Amino acid sequence: MNTLIILLFSSFVAADASRDVFIRGKIGNEFTDSKVKVIDSENQVYYLPRSVFPKEFLIKQGKSFAIEIPEKTLNKLKILKK
């Protein structure tokens, strides 16, 4: 019984972890307290919520970043150009 509980818990943790999407890119030339323009490694341009960046991350044009965001956040993004 204990093994079954551990396996179920492990499955839930793995399922939750798979819902994050890794994004790598550079900060664009527009950013506010609520959004940041980014150019990702696929040369796509879009705005990310400021809240997905770590609080200590310094937002500066051209600065490289690598973050994980929830898949549901990614699905709401509007790609401006590729």
N, C-alpha and C positions, 0 to 999 in steps of 0.2 A: 504494500500500500504506500509506503514512504517513497519508493522508487517512482510510482505513478505520479505522485504529487510533485516530485522534483522534475519529472519529464514534462508535465503540464506547465509548470512554472517556467521552465526553460523555453518551452514553445512560445509562451506569451511574451517573454523578454525578446526572443529572436524576431517575432512578428512585429513588435513595436519598434525595434531597432531598424528594421528594413523599410520603415516609412520615412526615413530621412534621406535627403538627396544631397550629395556632395557637390559644391560649386566652387570653382577656382577662377580667378580673374583679377581685374584691376578696377579701382574706384574711378568713376567718370568725373565729369566736370560740373555736376549738379548734385547737391546734397542739402537736406534740411534736417530738422529734428525728427521728422517722421519718415523720410525716405532717402535712399541713396541710389544714384544712377551708377550702374556697373556695366562693364564689358567682360563677358565671361571668356573662358578658354576656347569656346567655339565662335568667338567674335559676335555673339548676340548681345544686344544692348537692351537693358530693361531696368526697372527700379525695384529695389529690395526694401522691405521695411527696415528702418534703422534698428529695430528691436532684435533682428536676427544676428547682429554683430555683437561680440562681447563688449561689455560696458567699457573696458579699458582700451578697446581698439581705437586708434586715432584715425579718423576719417580724413583722408588727404588725397587730392587728385593724383592718379597714377600709382597709388600704393597697391601692392599685391595683397590678395586675401585668399583664404581657403576656409570655407565654412560648410556646415551641414544645416539644411533647413528642412522643415516638415514638408512632406510631399504635397499636402493640401495647400500650403503657401505657394509652392511652385506652380501648381495648377491654376492659381489665380493671377499669375503674372502675365503681362501683355508684352510680348517681344516687340521692340520698336524697329530693329533692323538686324539683318544678319549679313 
